[in-house]
């Protein structure tokens, strides 16, 4: 059963509010609308990119009936804290998960992530942990936010290193869901993050190329770029 079905089965509908993250694609907010309710956006934890329980707590109102936690980039949301919050306020807590990967692939991704994190300089590498599966290896490019990140990405692609901006526009900034709400960590992450290749099939030489290309730029670009 999808998110829409789970919300509807729980009786969520018109007049209700469901707290969701804005960092990611719009499908969760769309599911809330399809169920007849209104999405309310909460900020994220800057290390995991998942919805921050303390920010969820600040968003709870008399109309709040549910929270949808999204696991992001291989990080799991803090479901335990969200469930405790849900018990205090009588809220339904749903999980929107990422696709499951075989253990061998996860182990290889973790090995590749460890290699990158141990050698990259000038970039803020992911906060790891025993439960991080590295569905994506997401770094932060320091400097002046989006302009520097985008320029950095263009140079990497020009040198043959595959990379992508994981979230170009937070959901609360999209026309269909525009909200005048302060989500500083969400917006900072959207401006600074970049996903580097960490696929299990990558060779050591390919990983070395990622490191050498990134480190040659020093994390920050010169104004000429």
N, C-alpha and C positions, 0 to 999 in steps of 0.2 A: 504494500500500500504506500502510495506517495504521500508527500507532505500535505497536499490538499485533502486527500482522503482521510488522513489521520486527524487533521483539524476538524473536518466535518463530522467524523465519527465521534469526536469528543464534544460535539455540540457547539463548536466555535462558529460564530456568524455575525450578523449585522449588529453594530453597536459595540463589538468587542475589539480589544487591542491585543496584538501579538508582538512581542519584542524580538527583533532580529538584528543581525549585524548589517552594516552598510558596506563593509569591505568585502567585495566579492561580486559575483554576478547577480542579476536581479531575480533569479528564479524563485528564491525563497520568499521575497517580498511579493512576487506575483502570485505565489501559492496562497499567501495570506489574503490577498485581494479576491482571488477566485473563491475562497471559502466565505467571502462576504465580510471579512474583518478588515481592520486598518493596521498596517505595519508601523511600528514605532522603532526607530533606529537607536541602538546603543553602541558605544565606542568599544574598541578592541584593546586587548593586552598587546603592547608593542613588541613583545618577545615572541608570542605564539601566533599573533594575528587572528586569534579567535576572540569571540565576544567576552568582555571583561565582566565577571559577576558583580563587581561593585558598581559598574556603570549600569548593568541591568537593574540592580536594586534601586538606583536613582530614577529609573524610568517607570517603575511600577506605579500605576494609578488605580482608581476604582474600577476602571474598565479593562484592566489587564487580565487576561485569562491564560496566556501561554507564552512560552519562550522557545524559540528555535535556535539551537546551538549548531554552528557549522564547523566541522573539523577542516583545518586549512593547511595545505602544503605538506601534510604528514604530521602536523601537530594536532593533538586531540584537545578539544575544548575542555574546560574545567567542569565536567559534568557533575562531579560530586558536590562542588560548591553551588552549582545551579540547582541541583535537586534539593539541597537544604533550603535554598532561597524559595524554591517552589513549594516546599512543605510549609514554610512560614506564611506564605501568602496565598496558598491554595491554587498554585499555577501548574498547568501542564508543561512539562519540559520534554521537548522533542529534539532528536539528533538528526542532523543532515550530514551523512557521512561521505567519505571519499571511497573510491573503488578499492576493494581488497587486492593486495598483491601477494604473490607467493613468498614464502620465507626467504628463499634463495635470492630473489630479486631485491627484497628489502635489505638483506645482509650486504649485498653488493653495493646498493645505493648508499648505505651507511658507511661502507669502506671508502667509497668515492668522496662522500661528504667530508669524512675525516681528513682525507688527503687534501682537499681544497681548503678546508678551514685551517689546516696546519701550515699552509704555504701562501695563501692570499694575504696581501698587505694593502692598506689604504681603503679597504672596504669593511663594512660591518658584517661579519659572517653570521649565519643563523645560530640561535641559541639551541643547543641540542637537547639531549636527554634520552633516557632509555626507551621512551615511547615514540620518539620522532622517527617516522619511516621515510622521510625525505621524498615524498611524492614530487616535490619540487625543491630545488636548492635556491633559496631566496636571500639575496644579500641587500644591503642598503648602500647606496652611493652617497657619500658625504658631500657637502657643499651647499649649493643654493637650490636644493630640492629638484623639482621636475626638469628645469632647463639643463642642469648638469647631468642628471640621470639619463635623460633622453640623448644628450650629446655623447655620453659615455657609451650608451647602447649602440649608437650609430657607428662609432669607431670600432667597437668590437665586431659588429656584423660586417663591416668593411674589411676586417682582417680575418674573416671566416669563422668567427666564434658565434655559435648560435646562442641567442639570448632573447628573452621576451619580457615585456612589462606585464606582470601578473594581473593587476587591476588598474585599468586606465582611468575609469571614472567611478567613484564610489556611488552606490545606489541612491543615496540621498541627494546627489547632485544630478541625477538623470531626470529629464523633463517629466516623466510619468510619476516619479516619486519625490520630486523636489521638496525638501523640508528645510526650514530655517532653524537648524539645530547645530550646536557646537560639538563636533566630533574630531578633536585635534589629532588624536593618534591615528584615526582612520585616514584623515587627509594627509598627514605626514607620511604614512606608509604608502599611500597611493602615489605620492610625489617622489619617494626615494627608492622604492623596491625594484629589484631586477632579478629575474630567474635565470640562473646559469645552468648549463647542461650537467646532469648528474645521472643520466640513464645508465642502467646496469650494463649495457653493451659497450660503453665507452672503453677505449683502451687507455693504458697508462700514458702513452704518447699524446693522446687527445686531451687528457686531463692536464698534462704538463703544458700543452699549448694554451689552454684556458688560463692557467696560472701565469705563465710568462707574458701573455698578452695583457691581462688585467694589471699585473704588477708594473709593466712598462709604462702604463698610464698613471700609476701611483694612486689609483682610486679617484683622484681629481684630475680634471683636464686643464690644460693651459688655456688662457683666454682666446688663443688663436683658433681653437676648435669651436 
